[in-house]
Amino acid sequence: MVNIGHTQHAVSAFQFLNPPHILILEARFYDDINDMMIAGVTDALDKVGATYEKITVPGALEIPVALQYGAQRKNGRSFDAYVVVGCVIRGETTHYEIVSNESARGIMDVSIKHNLSVGNGILTVENIEQAVDRADKTRQNKGGGAAIAALSMLALKQACGGV
């Protein structure tokens, strides 16, 4: 079971022929928030026996390009699903809207183009208190939620005959 907010999700319900191999893409900007998000992600992935690799990029705007690189990987084991995490906190300029909107759009574009199973855990919040509430795996656990979303989409993809 993984707690996400006030809801428990049975990760044991996921049935994969082989343990999935996941790429975690982390936009590392707020260290404490990211550490909490990654803890939620890895906890959920560990519960299904998934293996994973983590790559850190400077910010949320770099996530879509890194996702594309991961989808096009030529060396090493390919990835079955992807989890992206990061945090964008509103400031005094329009930069928040640009980063929030363009990172989400880019992630969706790459996901559709390459038929990827992606869980988007990029927090878009007003302040640090909201970020902590969402990132902490004992509270809203949005990192765990992003991992569950990626695993759910992978299970659906496999059920529909996808690789």
C-alpha positions in Angstrom: 0.0 0.0 0.0 1.1 3.5 -0.8 -0.6 6.4 0.9 -1.3 9.4 -1.3 -3.1 12.1 0.6 -5.9 10.3 2.4 -6.2 7.4 -0.1 -4.3 4.1 0.0 -3.3 2.5 -3.3 -2.5 -1.2 -3.5 0.7 -1.3 -5.5 0.5 -5.1 -5.2 -2.3 -5.0 -7.7 0.2 -4.2 -10.5 1.1 -7.4 -12.3 4.1 -7.2 -14.6 5.8 -10.2 -16.4 9.2 -8.7 -15.5 10.0 -6.0 -13.0 9.7 -2.7 -14.8 12.7 -0.5 -15.3 11.9 3.2 -14.6 13.7 6.4 -15.3 13.2 9.0 -12.6 13.9 12.5 -13.9 14.4 15.1 -11.2 14.5 18.8 -11.7 16.7 19.5 -8.7 16.0 23.1 -7.5 14.6 22.8 -4.0 16.7 20.1 -2.3 14.5 19.4 0.7 11.4 19.2 -1.4 13.1 17.0 -4.0 14.4 14.6 -1.3 10.8 14.1 0.0 9.5 13.6 -3.6 12.2 11.1 -4.4 11.5 9.2 -1.1 7.9 8.8 -2.2 8.8 7.7 -5.7 11.3 5.1 -4.7 9.1 3.8 -1.9 6.3 3.1 -4.4 8.7 1.6 -7.0 10.4 -0.6 -4.4 7.0 -2.0 -3.4 6.5 -3.4 -6.9 10.1 -4.6 -7.3 10.9 -2.1 -10.0 14.4 -1.1 -10.8 15.2 2.5 -11.6 17.8 5.0 -12.6 17.7 8.7 -11.6 18.9 11.6 -13.6 19.0 15.1 -12.3 18.5 18.2 -14.5 18.8 21.8 -13.6 15.0 22.7 -13.7 11.5 21.8 -14.8 12.0 23.3 -18.3 14.8 20.7 -18.9 12.6 17.7 -18.0 10.9 17.3 -21.5 14.3 17.2 -23.3 15.7 14.7 -20.8 12.5 12.7 -21.2 13.1 12.6 -24.9 16.7 11.5 -24.4 15.5 8.7 -22.1 13.0 7.6 -24.6 15.6 7.4 -27.3 18.2 5.6 -25.2 20.5 3.4 -27.3 22.9 2.0 -24.7 21.8 0.0 -21.6 18.4 -1.3 -20.7 15.5 0.7 -22.1 13.0 2.2 -19.7 9.5 0.8 -19.3 8.1 4.0 -17.7 9.1 7.4 -16.5 8.5 9.5 -13.3 9.3 13.2 -13.4 9.5 15.3 -10.2 10.4 18.8 -9.4 8.9 21.9 -7.8 7.9 25.3 -9.2 7.0 27.9 -6.6 5.2 31.1 -7.7 7.2 34.3 -7.5 6.7 37.9 -8.4 7.1 37.5 -12.2 5.4 35.5 -15.0 8.3 33.0 -14.9 6.1 30.6 -12.8 3.4 30.4 -15.5 6.0 29.9 -18.3 7.8 27.1 -16.4 4.6 25.4 -15.2 2.9 25.5 -18.5 5.8 24.7 -20.8 7.2 21.9 -18.8 3.7 20.2 -18.6 3.2 20.8 -22.3 6.6 19.4 -23.2 6.2 16.3 -21.0 2.8 15.6 -22.7 4.2 16.2 -26.2 7.1 13.8 -25.6 4.9 11.2 -23.9 2.5 11.1 -26.9 5.2 11.3 -29.5 7.1 8.3 -28.1 4.1 6.4 -26.5 5.5 6.7 -23.0 4.0 5.8 -19.6 4.8 8.9 -17.5 3.9 10.0 -14.1 4.2 13.8 -13.7 5.2 14.8 -10.2 6.2 18.4 -10.9 4.6 20.4 -8.1 3.3 23.9 -9.0 2.6 25.7 -5.8 2.1 29.1 -4.3 4.6 28.8 -1.4 7.1 26.5 0.4 4.4 25.3 2.9 2.2 23.9 0.0 5.3 22.3 -1.5 6.2 20.5 1.8 2.5 19.3 2.3 2.5 17.8 -1.2 6.0 16.4 -1.2 6.1 14.7 2.3 5.3 11.0 1.9 3.5 11.0 5.2 1.1 13.7 3.9 0.0 14.1 0.3 2.9 12.0 -1.2 2.8 13.4 -4.7 6.1 11.7 -5.5 4.4 8.3 -4.7 1.4 9.5 -6.7 3.6 10.2 -9.7 5.1 6.7 -9.5 1.7 5.1 -9.2 0.5 7.0 -12.2 3.5 5.8 -14.3 3.0 2.2 -13.2 -0.8 2.5 -13.9 -0.1 3.8 -17.4 2.5 1.0 -18.0 0.0 -1.6 -16.9 -2.7 -0.1 -19.2 -0.2 0.0 -22.1 0.7 -3.6 -21.6 -2.9 -4.7 -21.3 -3.6 -2.9 -24.6 -0.8 -4.9 -26.3 1.9 -2.2 -26.0 5.4 -3.3 -25.3 
